[in-house]
Every structure is written in structure tokens, then in C-alpha cells.
Amino acid sequence: MITGTDVDQRVALVAMANEAKLSAEDRERLKLQVLRQLIDETLQIQEAKTADITITPAELTQSYDAVSKRFNRTPVAMRTYLRESGSSERSLKRQIEGELAWQRYLRRRVEPFVNVGDEEVKSIIDRLQAAKGTDEFNLKEIYLAATPANSQQVYTNAKQILQEIQKGAQPFEYYARQFSEASTRAVGGDLGWIRAATLPGPLSEAATTMQVGQVAGPIEVAGGYSILYLTDKRQVLTADPRDAKLSLKQLTLRFPPNTNQAQASARAQAFAKATQELRGCGTVEKVAAGIGADVVDNDTVRIRDLPPQLQEVMLKLQVGESSPPFGSAEQGVRALVLCGRDEAAGGSLPNSEQIQGQLEQQRVNLRAQQKLRDLRRDAVVEYR
């Protein structure tokens, strides 16, 4: 039995875990998704029991305590926190039970029958070597299944999700975990590093035209619609300049609360002029003192870890030069001075064990998705 209370408490748990404030519309949409998840969870637990897999109360308590620790709370305080958030200890433990039961079922009934031969691994190594220099994309995906009967409704839902993502209220991973119907839902929709040639045609076309940090969709694919998020890109087995590690000095100019617009503009202009006239890192502290700015050293920062807009700026800077100022009146105006650069090493080929492990995991995920699809197809679900 899945009750309305079960759905409401799981919705509250999702909102609490993601620190999200849901609108009435978002809450209703999330309720439908949570109901589907609870049905899947129930089917997974029932199927695990057919393989004599049962999660004991002691195991549930141990996992619950571990979750409490991640929230920096004792188990008792976590129970209170869940209730105050509109959820319950029972709801969280039910989610834990579903995850543990399904993982163990896959280890017992799926993983032992997944085999990857040496020839397959060698073939992939050969293809990687042949593909050296071609582009790879780090993608995240939200996949929504559709049939001819509900295609328009699913497309409309996908557009609404895309609009919410573009507003930036919650990260892409939040929406992937709540709405995606692919097996990657559990990892925030992460597809990992992938080449365009291995993607379905519509997704391949989108990936090759996207900029890092861009979200695209809804994209019609076989069986539904996808929303893609390009988090990064690189070239196969080739050193990427964005993997270079930088030694930086960050200058920050803060404005007092009573600063008016004219005063802030004047100080920002003086800050910009001073940073652009810098000639090396040796005078940064002196210049900062002259304009009332703070200085913080940042060593071994990878260009790839900076925001996409800053990445392009830092790639073009020479040692001793400063980035253009950026920031706001509320958070202060900042600039980065490049004091050193350790160039990226050449790309290396993954070893046979790594490739074999990746292939095995991909096949386990695919078979898990197929198994859950079969469970849904064969299930009898009564709605009252």
C-alpha cells in the first residue's frame, strides 16, 4: 500500500535534501514523479525478496545513522528535523531499504552474468588510439519516456523542467534525480565522458553545437525526450590546456553598506585601472593596499574548475597579468592575477582494468533498466 501520506512525506524529504522551496505547481509535478518512484521502489523491494534478499532493521539503522551524520545531526536530532520538514524517519528508511535491496539484487542476479572479454577491451583501446584528438563531452541528461498517445504532454512537461533549470533556482542534478526516467537518475543524470559518435543522432548533433555550461532541449529521441547539460569537453588522449594548474592572487574590493552608486562606480573604475596596470605578482599587495582591496592566494587551481566565462579569460592571460574585474556591489568586485602556470600533461590511455570495469558497469546499468521496465510491465497496480 502506498498512501497519500507516503507521497507527501517523500516529497518533503526530496525538498529537504535539496534545500528546495517548492511552488505549488512544482510540488504537484513532483508528487506525480515521487508516486512513480515509490511504485518502482516497491517493485524493486518485492523482486529482491524473490532472491531471498531482505534488509534487516540493524542494517537500516546503520545506514540511517550514516545519513544523519552527513547532515551533521545525531539520529535523534535527524528524526526531529525530518518531522519539522514534513517527512519522517520511516520515509527515509524506506528509501534506504529500496536502494540497498536493489543494489544487492543486481550484485546477486545481474553482475555475475555480465562478462567483458579481452578482445572487447582491446578493441576499445584500439578505437581510443584511433580517435586521438577527437572531441569528448561530459554530459548530464534528463530522459522522459513518451508514447504516441502522451508525446505532447511529455514534451510540455520537458519544456517546463527546462525553464525551471534555466532559472537557476536548483542545480541540474536536482531535476535529474526527481524527473529523469533513465538509470542515471541516481547519479544526477551523469553520462560521464562520451564521444558524439556513440550518442543517438539527435543528442550527438546537440552536443557538438553546445557550449560548456549550456542546457539544451527538449530533444526528441527514440522513446521520449531528453534534456542535455554540457558540463565540460576535451579531446581524446590529448593534453587539454584547461587542465593546467594556476597559481593565483585574488584581489577583492568590498563596498561599505552605505556606499551609493556613484561612489561604487568610482571605486570600481579605480580598481579596474590599478589591476590592469599590474606588472607581475610582486606588487599585488602594495597595489591592493593603495586601493583598499583584500588579497588571497590560491595555488594549484585548475582552469577547468573555474566558471566557464573565467576559463576563457584565464586561458589567454600571461603570467603577471590580471583578469578584468568581475562581481557585484553586494559581493564586491574581484580580479585574478596569474602568478604561475603548470601546463597540463599529455592525455594517457586508460588501462585494461579501468576499461573492463567501465564496460561491466554500463552493462549492469542497462540490464537493471531493462529489468525494472519488465517489472513495471508485469505489475498489477490498483489506484484508489
C-alpha positions, -999 to +999 in steps of 0.1 A: +000+000+000+013+035-010-007+062+007-011+099+001+009+104+033+038+083+019+039+105-012+037+138+008+065+127+032+088+116+003+081+150-015+091+167+018+122+145+020+133+154-015+128+191-008+147+189+024+176+170+009+179+196-019+172+226+003+144+235-022+114+258-017+088+243-040+060+263-056+025+248-056+030+238-092+064+223-086+050+203-057+021+188-077+045+179-105+069+163-080+041+144-064+035+125-096+072+118-101+075+106-065+045+083-068+062+066-098+094+063-078+076+048-049+059+022-072+093+014-087+108+012-052+081-012-041+086-034-072+124-035-066+120-045-029+095-072-039+118-086-066+147-086-042+127-107-018+123-133-046+161-137-044+160-140-006+173-105-001+159-087+029+174-056+045+175-061+083+164-035+108+200-033+120+212-025+085+186+002+081+195+018+114+232+018+105+225+034+071+201+059+087+227+069+113+252+074+084+228+097+066+222+116+099+259+121+102+261+136+067+235+162+078+257+169+109+230+156+132+225+128+157+200+102+148+175+117+174+181+152+160+176+139+125+143+124+134+131+158+147+145+175+116+126+152+094+093+157+112+098+195+111+104+193+074+071+174+069+088+140+064+096+111+087+122+086+098+100+059+082+101+076+048+138+079+048+144+043+059+120+031+032+141+049+006+173+034+021+157-001+020+148+003-017+183+014-026+201-013-006+177-041-018+181-032-054+219-029-052+222-063-036+197-078-061+219-065-090+251-079-074+235-113-070+213-117-101+229-094-127+266-087-121+277-124-121+263-128-156+280-097-171+311-106-189+336-085-208+361-103-230+398-094-236+390-088-272+364-063-264+388-044-241+415-045-268+390-032-294+381-002-272+418+006-267+424+004-304+394+027-310+406+052-284+440+053-301+424+058-335+401+086-320+430+105-305+423+142-309+386+139-314+362+157-290+347+141-259+318+156-240+309+154-203+271+153-203+242+151-179+208+141-192+172+141-181+152+115-201+114+114-201+097+084-217+069+091-241+044+072-262+025+084-293-005+089-270+012+112-244+040+126-265+027+162-265+021+162-227+056+148-220+071+174-244+052+202-225+065+188-192+100+187-205+098+224-216+086+233-181+115+215-165+139+232-189+125+266-180+130+258-143+166+247-149+173+279-168+160+300-139+189+285-118+169+280-086+182+244-084+211+226-100+205+203-130+212+173-108+182+181-086+158+179-116+176+148-130+171+129-097+134+139-095+122+137-131+146+116-152+134+081-161+168+068-171+190+046-149+214+076-145+188+093-123+206+081-092+238+100-102+221+132-111+218+123-148+256+120-153+265+102-185+302+107-179+327+114-207+313+103-240+321+108-277+295+122-301+297+092-323+284+069-295+253+091-289+220+088-307+219+112-337+198+140-322+219+140-290+251+139-310+241+169-330+231+189-299+263+180-280+286+191-308+269+226-311+266+233-273+289+255-252+302+244-218+276+253-192+247+252-217+214+233-214+195+222-245+162+205-251+137+190-252+154+168-278+132+141-294+149+107-292+137+071-295+110+065-269+108+100-255+126+134-250+159+144-235+173+175-218+211+178-221+236+197-199+272+200-212+294+204-181+328+200-199+345+189-231+380+177-240+399+159-268+406+122-266+442+113-253+453+149-259+466+174-233+438+199-225+450+235-217+421+237-192+438+210-171+467+234-165+471+244-128+474+280-119+489+300-091+467+330-085+463+360-063+427+372-059+421+409-052+387+418-037+373+453-033+343+454-010+318+483-007+305+495+027+267+492+032+262+530+028+280+533-005+259+550-032+260+541-069+283+570-079+309+561-051+308+524-061+313+532-097+343+555-090+360+529-067+353+501-092+369+522-120+400+529-098+402+492-090+400+482-127+427+507-137+450+495-109+447+459-117+452+464-154+484+483-148+499+455-127+532+441-140+538+409-121+527+394-088+554+411-066+535+443-064+500+429-058+499+435-021+512+471-025+486+479-051+459+463-031+468+484+000+467+515-021+431+509-033+418+492-001+414+457-015+420+424+001+444+397-013+440+360-011+465+334-025+450+305-045+476+279-055+471+249-079+437+260-092+428+241-124+414+262-152+387+235-157+374+241-122+367+278-128+333+291-141+331+287-179+334+325-185+365+328-164+381+297-181+383+315-214+398+346-198+425+327-179+435+307-210+445+339-227+463+355-197+501+357-195+519+353-162+518+387-143+486+398-160+452+404-143+418+393-154+391+421-160+372+429-128+340+409-121+315+407-093+287+429-079+281+457-054+268+433-029+296+407-030+324+430-040+345+434-072+372+409-078+401+403-101+425+373-106+462+379-111+481+350-128+514+343-109+523+309-124+511+281-147+519+244-146+509+231-181+487+201-185+504+167-190+496+147-222+464+126-222+470+090-211+453+058-223+432+041-196+444+007-186+426-026-194+412-030-159+396+005-160+380-001-194+367-035-183+352-020-151+335+007-171+321-017-196+308-040-169+291-011-150+275+001-182+260-033-189+248-038-153+231-004-155+215-013-189+202-047-176+189-030-144+169-006-165+156-034-186+147-054-155+128-025-140+110-020-173+099-056-172+087-053-136+066-023-145+051-041-175+042-072-155+030-054-123-007-050-114-012-017-097-045-006-083-053+031-079-080+040-054 
